[in-house]
């Protein structure tokens, strides 16, 4: 999903950024180029962070009053010049550009999932000032960092755990989308449409419906998923922003106000199911079970065990056994997210997308 479009964006950015005869690219040239705002934001903040880290290390050993107001004012001006004239070698620029674009795609489609796992990749808790700094890397969906920053400051929070941050941004998103119209919700998705409309900037780009589904799954807008899946069932593969606005408004009028669906105990229950895979189902359960494991071809099974479950067939079997007991696609989707987090799987890798596709098809077979 969207691999070809992502590669096109990377190539278009390369063509629009001038390189010196010595084979280097400056931040100044990146910021001046006709490229997506999200990419500019990430590059600039990455260089600013590197500079601040160097200066922080220097301050620890300096005998001078570097916190004097006049010194700080001058230092700010110097930092701006240093950042703008920082240069990457061409290989470093190309490597970082590819990483940034792919990360941005993940963030645009699944902002909550991506931002939690990027910020807390190596730690279960981080200082609040570090979290605020890292949030600046992500340009789109500004309300995330604005509301988070205000909350941390108002509550005078010094350290943030992964779980508390996850709960916080879920609440932020849930409150942000409440009582909005279909058109207003569709406008929230605009950064995603704009990013993939580059470099044409036609204003009429149509996103794959599957990408839109992943976006609303991330936000917990479960109520709109059947409508979107119904579009796919009728042969529709993509939606313009206008089409999406009309679909969402129709769903709101039919089903009521938009509200994120999230119950903390759901995740605990799903994890308990995965941990309890060795227990045999009762006779009553047997009548309702659909055997996911036996329905997956051997070739796909081997691929999933290798690429998703780290060569561990036992954990693969445990996961498939858990799917047997999950009764709704909402819970199945959440469980897939848990698996990808647990085994550090890129949700947009070919194997992950194939796994989702297979489970979804089997789930529909189970239901119908």
C-alpha positions in Angstrom: 0.0 0.0 0.0 1.4 3.3 -1.2 5.0 2.0 -1.8 5.1 3.3 -5.3 3.7 6.7 -4.3 6.3 6.9 -1.5 9.2 6.2 -3.9 7.8 8.9 -6.2 7.8 11.4 -3.4 11.4 10.6 -2.5 12.6 10.9 -6.1 10.7 14.2 -6.5 12.3 15.7 -3.4 15.8 14.7 -4.7 15.2 16.4 -8.0 14.1 19.6 -6.3 17.0 20.0 -3.9 20.2 21.4 -5.4 23.5 19.7 -4.6 26.8 21.5 -4.5 29.7 20.5 -6.8 31.3 19.0 -3.7 28.4 16.7 -3.2 26.7 18.2 -0.2 23.2 19.4 0.7 22.6 22.2 3.2 19.6 22.7 5.5 19.2 26.1 3.9 18.7 24.5 0.5 16.3 21.9 2.0 14.1 24.6 3.6 14.1 26.7 0.4 13.1 23.8 -1.8 9.6 23.0 -3.0 9.2 19.9 -0.9 6.7 18.7 1.8 6.6 20.8 5.0 6.8 17.6 7.1 10.2 16.7 5.5 11.6 20.1 6.1 10.4 20.1 9.7 12.1 16.8 10.4 15.4 17.7 8.8 15.6 21.0 10.6 14.7 19.6 14.0 17.2 16.8 13.7 20.1 19.2 13.1 18.9 21.6 15.9 18.8 18.6 18.3 22.3 17.6 17.4 23.5 21.1 17.9 21.8 21.5 21.3 23.2 18.2 22.5 26.7 19.4 21.7 26.1 22.7 23.5 24.6 20.9 26.5 27.7 18.8 26.8 29.9 21.9 26.6 27.9 23.8 29.2 28.6 21.1 31.8 32.3 21.8 31.8 32.3 25.6 31.0 33.2 28.1 33.7 31.4 30.9 31.9 27.9 32.3 32.5 26.2 31.0 29.4 22.8 31.6 30.9 23.2 35.4 30.9 20.2 36.9 28.9 22.5 38.7 26.4 24.5 35.6 25.9 21.4 33.5 25.3 20.0 36.0 22.8 23.3 36.0 20.8 23.5 32.2 21.1 20.0 31.9 19.6 21.1 33.9 16.6 24.3 32.0 16.2 22.4 28.7 16.4 20.1 29.7 13.6 23.0 30.5 11.3 24.8 27.2 12.3 21.7 25.2 11.6 20.9 26.8 8.2 24.4 26.3 7.0 24.8 22.7 8.2 25.5 20.4 5.3 25.0 16.7 4.7 27.1 14.6 2.4 25.0 13.3 -0.5 25.0 9.7 0.7 24.0 10.8 4.2 21.3 13.1 2.8 19.8 10.3 0.6 19.8 7.8 3.4 18.2 10.2 5.9 15.7 11.4 3.3 14.4 7.9 2.6 14.1 7.2 6.4 12.3 10.5 7.0 9.8 10.0 4.2 8.9 6.4 5.2 8.6 7.5 8.9 6.4 10.4 7.9 4.1 8.1 5.9 3.8 5.8 8.9 3.0 8.9 11.1 0.5 10.4 8.7 -1.5 7.1 8.4 -1.2 5.9 12.0 -0.1 9.0 14.1 -0.9 7.5 17.6 0.8 4.2 17.0 3.8 5.7 15.3 4.5 8.5 17.7 4.3 6.3 20.8 6.7 3.7 19.3 9.2 6.2 18.0 9.4 8.3 21.1 9.5 5.3 23.4 11.5 3.0 21.2 14.3 2.4 23.7 12.8 3.5 27.0 9.6 3.0 29.0 9.8 6.6 30.3 11.5 9.8 29.2 11.9 13.3 30.7 9.1 15.7 29.7 11.5 18.2 28.1 12.9 15.4 25.9 9.5 14.4 24.9 8.5 18.0 24.0 11.7 18.3 21.9 11.1 15.0 20.1 7.5 16.0 19.3 8.8 19.0 17.3 10.1 16.5 14.7 6.6 15.8 13.6 5.1 18.7 11.7 1.6 17.5 10.7 -1.3 17.2 13.2 0.0 20.1 15.3 -2.7 19.7 17.9 -0.8 16.7 19.2 2.2 18.6 20.3 0.4 21.8 21.3 -2.1 20.2 23.6 0.6 17.8 25.0 3.0 20.6 25.7 0.3 22.6 27.5 -0.8 19.6 29.6 2.8 18.8 30.7 3.4 22.4 31.6 0.1 22.9 33.5 0.5 19.7 35.5 4.3 20.3 36.0 5.1 16.8 34.9 8.8 16.0 34.7 8.8 12.4 33.5 6.4 10.7 31.1 5.9 6.9 30.9 5.0 5.2 27.6 1.7 4.0 29.0 0.7 7.4 30.4 1.7 9.1 27.1 -0.3 6.5 25.1 -3.4 7.2 27.3 -2.8 11.0 27.0 -2.7 11.2 23.2 -5.7 8.8 23.0 -7.7 11.2 25.1 -6.4 14.2 23.1 -7.5 12.6 19.9 -10.8 11.5 21.3 -11.7 14.9 22.6 -10.4 16.6 19.4 -12.8 14.7 17.1 -15.9 14.8 19.3 -18.8 16.9 18.0 -17.1 17.5 14.7 -18.9 17.3 11.4 -17.9 14.9 8.6 -16.3 17.7 6.7 -14.3 18.8 9.8 -13.1 15.2 10.4 -12.1 14.9 6.7 -10.0 18.1 7.1 -8.0 16.4 9.9 -6.9 13.9 7.2 -5.7 16.8 4.9 -2.0 16.4 5.8 -2.1 12.8 4.6 -3.9 13.8 1.3 -1.4 16.7 0.8 1.6 14.6 1.3 0.6 12.0 -1.3 -0.6 14.7 -3.7 3.0 15.8 -3.9 4.6 16.7 -6.4 1.5 17.2 -8.6 -0.5 19.2 -6.0 -3.7 18.6 -7.9 -6.0 19.1 -5.0 -8.0 16.1 -6.1 -5.8 13.2 -4.9 -7.6 10.0 -4.0 -6.2 7.9 -1.1 -6.6 4.1 -1.0 -9.6 3.2 1.1 -7.3 0.8 3.0 -5.1 3.7 4.1 -8.1 5.6 5.3 -9.3 2.6 7.3 -5.9 2.4 9.0 -6.1 6.1 9.9 -9.5 5.8 11.6 -8.5 2.5 13.3 -5.6 4.4 14.9 -8.1 7.1 16.1 -10.6 4.6 17.4 -13.4 5.7 15.1 -14.7 2.2 14.8 -18.1 3.3 13.8 -17.0 4.4 10.3 -15.0 1.3 9.5 -18.0 -0.8 8.3 -18.9 2.0 5.8 -15.3 2.1 4.5 -15.1 -1.7 4.3 -18.4 -1.6 2.4 -16.9 0.8 -0.1 -14.2 -1.8 -0.8 -16.8 -4.6 -1.0 -18.5 -2.6 -3.7 -15.3 -2.4 -5.7 -14.2 1.1 -4.7 -10.4 1.4 -4.1 -9.9 5.0 -3.3 -11.5 8.2 -1.9 -10.9 11.9 -2.6 -11.1 14.2 0.4 -14.5 15.4 -0.7 -15.8 11.8 -1.1 -14.5 11.1 2.4 -16.3 14.2 3.9 -19.6 13.1 2.3 -19.2 9.5 3.6 -18.3 10.7 7.1 -21.2 13.2 7.3 -23.6 10.5 6.1 -22.3 8.2 8.8 -22.6 10.9 11.5 -26.2 11.5 10.5 -27.0 7.8 10.6 -25.0 6.7 13.6 -24.7 9.8 15.7 -21.7 11.9 16.9 -18.2 10.7 16.3 -16.7 9.2 19.4 -13.5 7.2 19.8 -14.1 3.7 21.1 -11.5 2.6 23.5 -11.9 0.5 26.7 -8.7 -0.1 28.6 -9.8 -3.6 29.6 -10.1 -4.7 26.0 -6.3 -4.7 25.6 -5.9 -6.6 28.8 -8.4 -9.1 27.7 -6.7 -9.6 24.4 -3.4 -10.1 26.0 -4.9 -12.6 28.4 -6.3 -14.5 25.4 -2.9 -14.7 23.8 -1.3 -15.8 27.1 -3.9 -18.5 27.7 -3.4 -20.3 24.4 -2.6 -23.7 26.0 -6.0 -24.1 27.6 -8.4 -26.2 25.6 -11.7 -24.7 24.5 -14.8 -26.0 26.1 -17.5 -27.9 24.1 -19.6 -24.8 24.0 -16.7 -22.8 22.6 -16.0 -25.4 19.9 -19.2 -24.7 18.2 -18.2 -21.1 17.5 -14.5 -21.5 16.8 -13.1 -20.9 13.3 -9.6 -22.5 13.0 -7.4 -19.7 11.6 -4.2 -21.7 11.8 -5.4 -24.6 9.6 -6.9 -22.2 7.1 -3.5 -20.6 6.3 -1.5 -22.2 3.5 1.9 -23.7 4.6 3.9 -21.3 2.4 2.3 -18.3 4.1 2.6 -19.9 7.5 6.4 -20.2 7.0 6.7 -16.7 5.8 4.8 -15.3 8.8 6.7 -17.4 11.3 10.0 -16.1 9.9 9.2 -12.5 9.2 6.7 -11.6 11.9 7.2 -14.1 14.8 11.0 -14.2 14.8 11.2 -17.9 13.7 9.1 -19.0 16.7 6.4 -21.4 15.6 5.0 -21.7 19.1 4.2 -18.0 19.4 2.7 -18.1 15.8 0.4 -20.9 16.9 -0.5 -19.1 20.1 -1.4 -16.0 18.1 -3.6 -17.8 15.6 -5.3 -19.7 18.5 -6.1 -16.3 20.0 -7.7 -15.2 16.8 -10.0 -18.2 17.0 -11.6 -16.7 20.1 -11.8 -13.1 19.0 -15.3 -12.4 17.9 -15.1 -8.9 16.3 -12.8 -7.3 13.8 -12.3 -4.4 16.1 -10.7 -6.7 18.7 -8.8 -8.6 16.0 -7.3 -5.4 14.6 -6.2 -4.3 18.1 -4.7 -7.7 18.7 -2.7 -7.4 15.4 -1.4 -4.1 16.6 -0.3 -5.7 19.9 1.5 -8.5 18.0 3.3 -6.0 15.7 4.5 -4.0 18.7 5.5 -7.1 20.6 7.6 -8.5 17.8 8.8 -5.1 16.5 7.2 -5.5 13.1 6.9 -2.7 10.6 3.1 -2.6 9.9 3.7 -1.5 6.3 6.2 -4.2 5.4 5.0 -6.7 2.7 4.8 -9.5 5.3 2.8 -7.4 7.7 0.3 -6.2 5.1 0.0 -9.8 3.8 -0.7 -11.0 7.4 -3.4 -8.4 7.8 -4.9 -9.3 4.5 -5.0 -13.0 5.3 -6.5 -12.5 8.8 -9.1 -10.1 7.4 -10.1 -12.5 4.7 -10.4 -15.3 7.2 -12.2 -13.2 9.6 -14.9 -12.4 7.0 -15.1 -16.1 6.2 -15.6 -16.7 9.9 -18.4 -14.2 10.2 -20.2 -15.0 7.0 
